[in-house]
Amino acid sequence: MNVHRILRAVESLDRVDGPAAAVARTVRGLLEGRKVDGLLRGSWLGHPVHPVLVTVPIGMWSGALLLDLMRGQRDASRRLVGIGLLAALPTVVTGYADFSALQDVRQRRVGAVHAVSNAVAIDCFLTSYVLRTRGSDRAATLWGLLDMGAVGAGGALGGHLSYAQGGGVFRWQAGPEADAAVQAGA
């Protein structure tokens, strides 16, 4: 199995074009011309903020899974899953802000599948959190393993979008006005 080939295949999933374009238009319509747009997309940082925020939920959820393997760490593990869920909220918001600025249809396809994969991961972690609060530790740990699979798939797609496709790369280097030129390949 060639992972790169699988990631490249996502670029051809034209079935997501309609819904992806609709989501991008809606989010862009909400953000366009507002200061919050630059804030969410990282103009103040000099690069997108979404990749920075991603580290918090992934770190929390990875830590929870490790604590699941240790005896007597049930409460700490549950807390980490909860913190990861809370941290996922601004991460998702900044991701949608970045997604809404993508002009390349192949990038938008990968971004859409990335978002769906991460939505599955968040739903699974929410299920895991509920199971943990009910004392179903073993089931929660199994969900945690599934969750990390979805997080890994989402991360691989996000990495492909950024590193292989250049989505959002160098967007703020010359200022927000350079967005269109960079997306157009100038």
C-alpha positions as CSV (number, residue, x, y, z in Angstrom):
1,M,0.0,0.0,0.0
2,N,1.5,3.3,-1.1
3,V,0.2,6.0,1.3
4,H,1.3,8.8,-1.1
5,R,-0.8,7.3,-3.8
6,I,-3.8,7.2,-1.5
7,L,-3.3,10.8,-0.5
8,R,-3.0,11.8,-4.2
9,A,-6.2,9.9,-5.0
10,V,-8.2,12.1,-2.6
11,E,-7.3,15.0,-4.9
12,S,-9.6,13.4,-7.6
13,L,-12.7,12.9,-5.4
14,D,-14.9,15.2,-7.4
15,R,-18.0,14.1,-5.5
16,V,-17.0,16.4,-2.7
17,D,-16.8,19.5,-5.0
18,G,-20.4,20.7,-4.5
19,P,-20.6,20.4,-0.7
20,A,-17.0,21.7,-0.3
21,A,-17.6,24.7,-2.5
22,A,-20.8,25.5,-0.6
23,V,-19.1,25.3,2.8
24,A,-16.2,27.4,1.6
25,R,-18.5,30.1,0.1
26,T,-20.6,30.2,3.3
27,V,-17.6,30.5,5.6
28,R,-15.9,33.0,3.3
29,G,-19.1,35.0,3.2
30,L,-19.1,35.2,7.0
31,L,-15.4,36.2,7.3
32,E,-14.7,38.3,4.2
33,G,-13.7,41.9,5.0
34,R,-13.8,41.3,8.8
35,K,-10.8,41.6,11.1
36,V,-11.6,38.2,12.5
37,D,-10.7,36.7,9.1
38,G,-7.0,37.7,9.5
39,L,-7.1,36.7,13.2
40,L,-8.4,33.2,12.4
41,R,-6.1,32.7,9.4
42,G,-3.0,33.8,11.2
43,S,-2.1,37.2,9.6
44,W,-0.8,38.3,13.1
45,L,1.4,35.3,13.2
46,G,2.8,35.4,9.7
47,H,1.4,31.9,8.9
48,P,-1.8,29.9,9.4
49,V,-2.6,29.4,13.0
50,H,-4.6,26.1,12.5
51,P,-1.4,23.9,12.3
52,V,-0.3,25.3,15.6
53,L,-3.6,24.7,17.4
54,V,-3.8,21.1,16.0
55,T,-1.0,20.1,18.4
56,V,-3.1,20.6,21.5
57,P,-6.0,18.1,20.9
58,I,-3.6,15.6,19.3
59,G,-1.3,15.9,22.3
60,M,-4.1,15.6,24.8
61,W,-5.6,12.6,23.1
62,S,-2.3,10.9,22.6
63,G,-1.5,11.4,26.3
64,A,-4.9,10.0,27.3
65,L,-4.3,6.9,25.3
66,L,-0.9,6.4,27.0
67,L,-2.5,6.9,30.4
68,D,-5.2,4.3,29.5
69,L,-2.4,1.8,29.4
70,M,-1.4,2.6,33.0
71,R,-3.3,1.5,36.0
72,G,-4.9,4.1,38.2
73,Q,-4.9,6.9,35.6
74,R,-8.6,6.8,34.6
75,D,-9.4,10.3,35.9
76,A,-6.3,11.9,34.3
77,S,-7.1,10.2,31.0
78,R,-10.7,11.4,31.0
79,R,-9.5,14.9,31.7
80,L,-7.1,14.9,28.8
81,V,-9.8,13.7,26.5
82,G,-12.1,16.5,27.7
83,I,-9.3,19.1,27.3
84,G,-8.7,17.8,23.8
85,L,-12.3,18.1,22.9
86,L,-12.4,21.7,24.2
87,A,-9.2,22.5,22.3
88,A,-10.7,21.0,19.1
89,L,-13.2,23.9,18.9
90,P,-10.9,26.7,18.0
91,T,-8.8,24.3,15.9
92,V,-11.9,23.5,13.8
93,V,-12.8,27.2,13.5
94,T,-9.4,28.1,12.3
95,G,-9.3,25.2,9.9
96,Y,-12.6,26.2,8.3
97,A,-11.3,29.8,8.0
98,D,-8.2,28.4,6.1
99,F,-10.4,26.1,4.1
100,S,-12.6,28.9,3.0
101,A,-9.7,30.7,1.3
102,L,-8.6,27.7,-0.8
103,Q,-9.1,28.4,-4.5
104,D,-7.5,25.2,-5.9
105,V,-10.2,22.6,-6.3
106,R,-7.8,19.7,-5.6
107,Q,-6.7,21.4,-2.3
108,R,-10.4,21.9,-1.4
109,R,-11.1,18.2,-2.0
110,V,-8.3,17.2,0.3
111,G,-9.3,19.8,2.8
112,A,-12.9,18.5,2.8
113,V,-11.9,14.9,3.4
114,H,-9.4,16.2,6.1
115,A,-12.3,17.9,7.8
116,V,-14.6,14.9,7.6
117,S,-11.9,12.6,9.0
118,N,-11.3,15.0,11.9
119,A,-15.0,15.3,12.5
120,V,-15.2,11.5,12.9
121,A,-12.2,11.7,15.3
122,I,-14.0,14.3,17.4
123,D,-17.2,12.3,17.5
124,C,-15.3,9.2,18.5
125,F,-13.5,11.1,21.3
126,L,-16.8,12.5,22.5
127,T,-18.1,9.0,22.6
128,S,-15.0,7.9,24.5
129,Y,-15.4,10.8,27.0
130,V,-19.0,9.8,27.7
131,L,-18.0,6.2,28.2
132,R,-15.2,7.3,30.6
133,T,-17.7,9.3,32.7
134,R,-19.8,6.2,33.0
135,G,-16.9,4.1,34.1
136,S,-16.6,2.0,30.9
137,D,-12.9,2.3,30.7
138,R,-12.2,-0.7,28.5
139,A,-14.7,0.4,25.9
140,A,-13.3,4.0,26.1
141,T,-9.8,2.7,25.5
142,L,-11.0,0.8,22.4
143,W,-12.7,4.0,21.1
144,G,-9.4,5.8,21.8
145,L,-7.6,3.5,19.5
146,L,-10.2,4.0,16.8
147,D,-10.0,7.8,17.4
148,M,-6.3,7.9,16.9
149,G,-6.7,6.1,13.6
150,A,-9.1,8.9,12.4
151,V,-6.8,11.5,13.8
152,G,-3.9,10.0,12.0
153,A,-5.8,9.9,8.7
154,G,-6.9,13.5,9.2
155,G,-3.3,14.5,10.0
156,A,-1.9,12.8,7.0
157,L,-4.4,14.6,4.8
158,G,-3.7,17.9,6.5
159,G,0.0,17.3,5.9
160,H,-0.6,16.5,2.3
161,L,-2.6,19.6,1.9
162,S,0.1,21.8,3.4
163,Y,3.3,20.2,2.3
164,A,2.5,18.4,-0.9
165,Q,-0.1,20.8,-2.3
166,G,1.1,24.0,-0.7
167,G,-2.3,24.9,0.7
168,G,-1.9,28.1,2.7
169,V,1.9,28.1,2.3
170,F,3.5,31.6,2.1
171,R,0.1,33.1,2.2
172,W,0.9,35.9,4.6
173,Q,4.5,36.5,3.6
174,A,3.8,39.4,1.4
175,G,0.5,40.3,3.2
176,P,-3.1,39.3,2.8
177,E,-3.3,41.0,-0.6
178,A,-0.9,38.3,-2.0
179,D,-3.4,35.5,-1.3
180,A,-5.0,35.6,-4.8
181,A,-1.6,35.8,-6.5
182,V,-0.2,32.8,-4.6
183,Q,-3.3,30.8,-5.2
184,A,-3.2,31.6,-8.9
185,G,0.3,30.3,-9.1
186,A,2.0,33.7,-9.7
